[in-house]
Amino acid sequence: MTRDLIIIGAGGFGRETLDIVEAINAADVQARYRVVGIVDDALGEIAGARLAARGYAHLGGLDDWLAGDSTADFVIAIGSPAVRSSIARRVEGPNRRAATLIHPSALIGSEAQIAEGVVVCAGVNISTNVVLGRHVHLNPSAVVGHDAILSDFVSVNPAAVVSGDVVVESRVLIGAGSVVLQGLVLAHGTTVGASACVTRNSAPDSVLVGVPARPLALDEASR
């Protein structure tokens, strides 16, 4: 069965999400999704040209879409966990269904629990008994170890590693190439910098950088 789909977000991750949809459709005997178009409040000239070159229509901003009577599924293809959470509060409802998109090349272990709105890119490796909450994003070649729990609106950026038994609370961003060691807890709103190695639990809304990762001081974060 083919379902209509709206992509929210025309930036880089939005176009990567289009790649996932195209790969899903190519892998099936019958295409699973028909992309109706892209919703974006601030479509730039370059992003617009790149969408047009691929034959995808810009449908206007979020308010335009919400004012209509579309029954299409949607996916929020925006990298920022906080922005994704804010948009979800506006668009989720009984008549709107969030699609879950998993690239055919991703490896999914046994007993995985994957919620609505999750986007899993090419080359991702998800181990056994992993839980992914609503609107989690796993970027290309990310690794999630056994028994890890990723709460709603978590983003794991390219080639990052979340080791086994890690608990990642809501709206955490794990930077590209970073590593979170086994059994840790990343509190809600944490940002892990690129290539950092997290060796201890984090405080809420902290920014962790370096090897081993340390909290970034407020005066450093503001520079």
N, C-alpha and C positions, 0 to 999 in steps of 0.2 A: 504494500500500500504506500502510495506517495503522499507525503504531507507537505503543505505549504510552510515556509519558514521565513521569518524576518530576522535579519542580523542587526543588532543594535551596536553601532560603533563602526566607523569607516577607517579607523587608523590601522597601524601595522597588524595588531592582533585580529582585528576584524577581517583583514584580507587573508591572514593565516587561517582563520576559521573557515573562510570560503574554500581554501585549499582542502580542509578536512571534509567539508561537505562534498566537494567534487570527488575526493578519494572514496568516500563512503558510497556515493552513487556509482562510481566506476566498478566497485567491488561487488555490487549486487546485480542480479539478473534484471531486476526492476529498480529504477532510481528510488531512493527512500525519501528524498527531499527535493522540493522545487523552491528555489530562493525567489521570493516575491520581490525583494528589494532590501535596501540598506536604510536604516534610520540613524540620523546623526544630527545633533543640534548645531554643529559648527563645522560643516564640511569644507575643508580647505581646497584650494585649486588643484594642488598636486594629488591629494587623495581622490578628489572627484575625477580627475583625468585617469587615474589608475583603475578606478572602478569602471568607468565608461569603456576603457580599453578591453576590459574583460566581459563587457556586456551586462553589467549589473546596474540597476536603476537606484537612484537616491530618492527616497520617498518623503523627504522632509525631516523635520525634527520630531522629538518624542511626543510633544503635544499634538502634532498633526496625526500621528499614528493612533494615539490614545483616543482622539476625537472620532475616529472612524469605527467601523463595525467589523474589522478584520478578525477572522477566526484562526489565523495562522499561528503556528508555534513560534516561539522566539528564543533567541540566545543572546546574552549580554556579553559581547566580545570586546570588553574594555579591560585593560590590564590592572588599573588601580582597584584594589579591594574596596576602599572606601566609596569610590564612585559607583562601583558595581552594586554595592549594598544599597546605596541611595536610590539607584534606578530600580532595583528589584522591589523596593517598598512602593514605588509608584506604579509599576506595571503588573505585579502579580495579582491574581484574582481568580475567581472560580471559572471565568470564561477564557483565561489565557494559560497556556501550557508551555513551560520551559522545556526545550529540547535538550537532550543529553547527547553530545557529539564525541565519538571516540574514533580516532584515526585507525584504519585497519592494520597498520604496522605496530600499534601499541601492544604490549604484552600485559595481559591482565591475569593475575594469579587467582587461585581458588578462593571462594567465599568472600570475594570483594563485595562491598556494599557501596553503590554509586548513586547519589541523589540526582534530582532534576537540575538541569542547567549546567552540569559539569562539562568542561571542554578538555579533551585529552589529545595532545598533538602527536605528531609522528615521532617514533622512537622512544616513547615513554615506556618505563618498566615499572609495573605495579605488582608488588609481591602478594603473598597470601594474607587473608584476613584483614585487609586494609579497608578503612571506612573513609569515604569522601563525601563531605557535606554539600549543601546546595551551592551551585555557582562556583565551585572550585575550578581553577585553571591550572593545568599541568602543561608547561611549555615543552618544546622539543627536547628529547633526550633526558628529561627529568627522571629520577629514580625515587620510588617510595618503598621503604622497607616493610618487612612483615609486621603486622599488628599495629601499624601506625594509624592514627586518627587525625584527619584533617577536617576541621570544622568549616562552617559556611564562609564563603568568599575568600578563601585562602588562594594565593597565587604562588606557584613554584616555578621560578624562571628557568631558562634553558640550562641543562646539564647540572642542575643542583641535585643534591642527594639528601633525602630525609631518611635517616636510618631507622631500624626496627624499634617498635614500641615507643615511638615519639608521639606526643600529643601536641597538635598545633591548633591553637584556639582561633576564633573568628578574626577575619580581616588581617591576617598575617601575610606579609610579602617576604618570600625567601629568594634572595638575589641569585643572579646567574653564577654558576660554578661554585656555589657555597655548599657546605656540608654541615648537617645537624647530627651530632653524635647520638648514639642509642640511648633510649629511655628518658630523654629530656622533655620538658614542657616549654613551649613557646607561648607566652601569654598573649591575649588578644591585642591586636594592633601593632605587634612587633614588626619591625623591618630589619631583615638580615641583609647586610651589604654584599655586593658581589665578591666571590672568592673567600668569604669569611668562613671560619671553622668554629661552630658553636659548641662549647664544651660544658656549659652550665645553663640552668633554667633562666628565662628572661623575665623581666618585669613588664607589666602592661605598657603598651605604646612606646617601648624603648627602641633605639636604633643600635644595632650591633655591627661592629666592623673589626676587621683584622684577624690574625691568627696567633694565638687563640682569640676569638671574638670578645670584644669588650664593649660596654655601653658607651655610646658617643655622648659627651657632655653637652649640655644645652648650648653653651657658647660655641662649641664646635659645630653643632647641627645648624646654627643660624648663619654660619659663614657662607 
